[in-house]
């Protein structure tokens, strides 16, 4: 869907409003609408290939507690099991046509996050920290990977040790790549080589051999969740659409956040951003 259609969606209210004593501007409503369009596109592709994904983190809280965005939130988070995520990566090029862009370390030079983001390339979401970034900076949603977590402490200790070593090597490779001339970087792609090694460490634990999952690619110390909490999918209202949530959402959220039904205003993990649904990041960035 083109951005003009997104910001004129008759099924979404773009009027400024106050929720939980927090003022939501018209501009942020437009950003939300763009993110909802990205989520709908992702869900369409997942349905086509029989892939499962679920609302996660603040989006899961918002879906259960507020039936929409947490008022001070500015992004959408989803999670997928590793097998489905790998399948999504393999078909992304043919399923996400411009302006949609499925962004990973494999698809975007200079992007180095260990999870994926689906972006609208005709928009902008540029951090205001002054750092220059060369990768696609359209408005985005986050896609996190749930990997199998070992069932014994001994196995978990070995895995974490390997992941820490792999992560440190990957960081060093990324730093080196960023210092290389572009032609040399594109030729050797040490970041991809060591990211593949990092992901293979995560794939080594088989989902059938454990009861636990965790988003360790994002954060090695990420909280451990029960695999059974993702056995079934429910659908709940989120703004003007219905989105999938794991049947064990209550245990997941209590494990991660404690009393998640009591609103707590917190800053976004992305920091301050300059958003635009009218101009692309390329035009704004120059």
C-alpha positions as CSV (number, residue, x, y, z in Angstrom):
1,X,0.0,0.0,0.0
2,X,1.3,3.5,-0.9
3,X,1.9,6.0,2.0
4,X,-0.9,8.3,0.9
5,X,-3.4,5.4,1.2
6,X,-2.0,4.6,4.6
7,X,-2.5,8.1,6.1
8,X,-6.0,8.4,4.6
9,X,-7.2,5.0,6.0
10,X,-10.9,5.6,6.8
11,X,-10.8,2.8,9.4
12,X,-8.2,4.5,11.5
13,X,-8.6,7.7,13.6
14,X,-5.9,10.3,12.9
15,X,-7.2,12.9,15.3
16,X,-5.1,14.0,18.2
17,X,-6.3,12.4,21.4
18,X,-5.4,11.7,25.1
19,X,-5.1,8.2,26.4
20,X,-4.1,7.5,30.0
21,X,-3.3,11.2,30.5
22,X,-0.9,11.1,27.6
23,X,-1.4,13.3,24.5
24,X,-1.0,11.4,21.2
25,X,-0.4,13.8,18.3
26,X,-1.8,13.5,14.7
27,X,1.8,13.0,13.5
28,X,2.3,10.0,15.8
29,X,-1.1,8.6,14.7
30,X,0.3,8.7,11.1
31,X,3.4,6.8,12.3
32,X,1.1,4.2,14.0
33,X,-0.9,3.8,10.8
34,X,2.2,3.2,8.8
35,X,3.4,0.6,11.3
36,X,0.0,-1.1,11.3
37,X,0.2,-1.4,7.5
38,X,3.7,-3.0,7.9
39,X,2.2,-5.4,10.4
40,X,-0.7,-6.3,8.1
41,X,1.7,-6.9,5.3
42,X,3.8,-9.2,7.5
43,X,0.7,-11.1,8.6
44,X,-0.4,-11.6,5.0
45,X,2.9,-13.1,4.0
46,X,3.0,-15.3,7.2
47,X,-0.5,-16.6,6.4
48,X,0.4,-17.3,2.8
49,X,3.3,-19.6,3.9
50,X,1.7,-20.9,7.1
51,X,4.2,-19.2,9.3
52,X,3.4,-18.2,12.9
53,X,4.2,-14.9,14.5
54,X,2.9,-13.2,17.6
55,X,2.8,-9.8,19.2
56,X,5.6,-9.4,21.6
57,X,7.0,-7.0,24.3
58,X,5.1,-3.6,24.4
59,X,2.9,-4.5,21.5
60,X,1.7,-7.6,23.4
61,X,1.0,-5.5,26.5
62,X,-0.9,-3.0,24.4
63,X,-2.9,-5.7,22.7
64,X,-4.0,-7.3,26.0
65,X,-4.4,-4.3,28.2
66,X,-5.2,-1.4,25.9
67,X,-6.4,-3.1,22.7
68,X,-4.0,-0.9,20.8
69,X,-0.7,0.9,21.1
70,X,0.6,1.8,24.6
71,X,0.0,5.6,24.3
72,X,3.7,6.5,24.6
73,X,4.9,3.7,22.5
74,X,6.2,4.3,18.9
75,X,6.8,0.9,17.5
76,X,5.4,-2.6,16.9
77,X,7.2,-5.8,18.1
78,X,6.5,-9.3,16.9
79,X,8.2,-12.7,17.6
80,X,8.6,-15.8,15.6
81,X,10.1,-19.3,16.3
82,X,13.5,-19.8,14.6
83,X,12.2,-22.3,12.0
84,X,9.5,-20.0,10.8
85,X,11.8,-16.9,10.9
86,X,14.4,-18.7,8.7
87,X,11.6,-19.5,6.2
88,X,10.5,-15.9,6.2
89,X,14.1,-14.7,5.5
90,X,14.3,-17.2,2.6
91,X,11.2,-15.8,0.8
92,X,11.4,-12.1,1.8
93,X,13.0,-10.9,-1.5
94,X,10.0,-12.0,-3.5
95,X,7.2,-11.2,-1.0
96,X,8.2,-7.7,0.2
97,X,8.3,-5.5,-2.9
98,X,8.9,-1.7,-2.7
99,X,8.1,0.3,-0.6
100,X,8.3,-2.7,1.8
101,X,11.8,-3.8,2.7
102,X,12.7,-6.8,4.8
103,X,15.9,-5.7,6.6
104,X,18.5,-8.0,8.0
105,X,22.3,-8.1,8.1
106,X,22.0,-10.2,4.9
107,X,19.8,-7.8,2.9
108,X,21.1,-4.4,3.9
109,X,24.8,-3.3,3.8
110,X,25.8,-1.6,7.1
111,X,22.8,-2.9,9.0
112,X,24.0,-4.9,12.0
113,X,21.1,-5.7,14.3
114,X,20.7,-9.4,15.1
115,X,17.0,-9.3,14.4
116,X,14.9,-8.3,11.4
117,X,12.9,-5.1,10.7
118,X,10.3,-4.6,8.1
119,X,10.4,-1.1,6.8
120,X,8.5,1.3,4.5
121,X,11.3,2.8,2.3
122,X,9.3,5.9,1.4
123,X,9.1,7.1,5.0
124,X,11.6,8.1,7.6
125,X,12.5,7.0,11.2
126,X,15.8,8.6,11.9
127,X,17.4,8.6,15.3
128,X,18.3,12.1,16.5
129,X,21.5,11.1,18.3
130,X,23.6,12.7,15.5
131,X,25.2,9.5,14.4
132,X,25.3,8.9,10.6
133,X,23.7,5.6,9.5
134,X,24.0,4.3,6.0
135,X,21.2,1.7,6.0
136,X,17.5,1.9,5.2
137,X,15.8,4.1,7.8
138,X,12.2,4.0,6.9
139,X,9.5,3.5,9.5
140,X,9.7,0.0,10.8
141,X,8.4,-2.9,12.9
142,X,10.7,-5.2,14.8
143,X,10.7,-9.0,14.2
144,X,12.4,-11.0,17.0
145,X,13.5,-14.6,16.9
146,X,12.5,-17.2,19.6
147,X,15.3,-19.8,19.8
148,X,15.3,-23.1,21.7
149,X,16.8,-22.7,25.1
150,X,18.5,-25.8,26.7
151,X,16.6,-27.8,29.3
152,X,19.5,-28.2,31.7
153,X,21.7,-25.7,33.4
154,X,24.9,-27.3,32.2
155,X,23.7,-27.2,28.6
156,X,22.6,-23.6,29.0
157,X,26.0,-22.6,30.5
158,X,27.8,-24.0,27.5
159,X,25.5,-22.3,25.0
160,X,25.8,-18.9,26.7
161,X,29.5,-19.2,26.7
162,X,29.6,-20.0,23.0
163,X,27.1,-17.1,22.2
164,X,29.2,-14.6,24.1
165,X,32.3,-15.6,22.2
166,X,30.4,-15.5,18.9
167,X,28.9,-12.2,19.7
168,X,32.2,-10.6,20.5
169,X,33.8,-11.9,17.3
170,X,30.8,-10.6,15.4
171,X,31.1,-7.2,16.9
172,X,34.8,-7.1,16.0
173,X,34.0,-8.1,12.4
174,X,31.3,-5.4,12.1
175,X,33.7,-2.8,13.4
176,X,36.3,-3.9,10.9
177,X,33.8,-3.9,8.1
178,X,32.7,-0.3,8.9
179,X,36.3,0.8,8.5
180,X,36.7,-0.8,5.0
181,X,36.1,0.9,1.7
182,X,32.7,-0.1,0.4
183,X,34.1,-2.2,-2.5
184,X,36.3,-4.2,-0.1
185,X,33.4,-4.6,2.4
186,X,31.1,-5.9,-0.2
187,X,33.6,-8.4,-1.4
188,X,34.5,-10.0,1.9
189,X,31.4,-9.4,4.1
190,X,33.0,-10.7,7.3
191,X,29.9,-9.5,9.2
192,X,27.8,-12.1,7.3
193,X,30.3,-14.8,7.8
194,X,30.4,-14.4,11.6
195,X,26.7,-13.7,11.9
196,X,26.0,-17.1,10.2
197,X,28.3,-18.7,12.7
198,X,26.4,-16.9,15.5
199,X,23.0,-18.0,14.2
200,X,24.2,-21.6,13.8
201,X,25.1,-21.7,17.5
202,X,21.5,-20.8,18.2
203,X,20.2,-23.4,15.8
204,X,22.2,-26.2,17.5
205,X,19.7,-26.6,20.3
206,X,16.7,-28.4,18.8
207,X,13.2,-27.2,19.7
208,X,11.9,-30.7,20.1
209,X,14.5,-31.4,22.8
210,X,13.6,-28.7,25.2
211,X,10.7,-27.0,26.9
212,X,12.0,-23.5,26.7
213,X,12.6,-20.6,24.2
214,X,14.3,-17.2,24.5
215,X,15.1,-14.3,22.2
216,X,18.8,-14.8,22.7
217,X,19.7,-13.4,19.3
218,X,18.5,-10.0,20.6
219,X,20.0,-10.4,24.1
220,X,21.8,-13.4,25.4
221,X,20.4,-12.7,28.9
222,X,16.8,-12.4,27.6
223,X,14.2,-14.0,29.9
224,X,13.4,-17.6,29.4
225,X,9.9,-18.6,28.3
226,X,8.0,-21.8,28.2
227,X,7.7,-23.2,24.7
228,X,4.1,-24.4,25.5
229,X,3.0,-20.8,25.9
230,X,3.2,-20.6,22.1
231,X,1.4,-23.9,21.4
232,X,-1.8,-22.0,20.4
233,X,-2.6,-18.6,18.9
234,X,-5.4,-16.3,19.9
235,X,-6.5,-13.1,18.1
236,X,-7.2,-9.8,19.9
237,X,-8.1,-6.3,18.8
238,X,-5.2,-3.9,18.2
239,X,-6.4,-0.5,17.1
240,X,-8.4,-1.3,14.0
241,X,-7.2,-4.8,13.2
242,X,-7.0,-8.2,15.0
243,X,-3.5,-9.5,15.7
244,X,-2.1,-12.9,16.8
245,X,-1.0,-13.3,20.4
246,X,0.4,-16.5,22.1
247,X,-2.1,-18.3,24.3
248,X,0.3,-18.1,27.2
249,X,0.5,-14.3,27.1
250,X,-0.3,-13.8,30.7
251,X,2.7,-15.9,31.9
252,X,4.9,-14.4,29.3
253,X,4.1,-10.9,30.3
254,X,4.3,-11.6,34.1
255,X,7.7,-13.2,33.6
256,X,9.0,-10.2,31.6
257,X,7.2,-7.3,33.3
258,X,5.5,-8.3,36.5
259,X,2.2,-6.4,36.9
260,X,1.8,-5.5,33.3
261,X,-1.8,-4.4,33.7
262,X,-0.7,-1.3,35.6
263,X,0.5,1.3,33.1
264,X,4.1,2.5,33.6
265,X,5.3,5.3,31.4
266,X,8.8,4.4,30.1
267,X,10.9,5.8,27.2
268,X,11.1,3.9,24.0
269,X,14.1,1.7,23.6
270,X,14.8,3.3,20.2
271,X,15.4,6.7,21.7
272,X,14.2,9.9,20.1
273,X,13.4,9.6,16.4
274,X,12.6,12.0,13.6
275,X,9.6,10.5,11.8
276,X,8.0,11.4,8.5
277,X,5.3,9.6,6.6
278,X,5.6,12.1,3.8
279,X,9.3,12.1,2.9
280,X,11.7,9.2,2.6
281,X,14.7,8.9,4.9
282,X,17.0,9.4,1.8
283,X,15.6,12.9,1.2
284,X,15.8,13.9,4.9
285,X,19.2,12.3,5.5
286,X,20.6,13.9,2.3
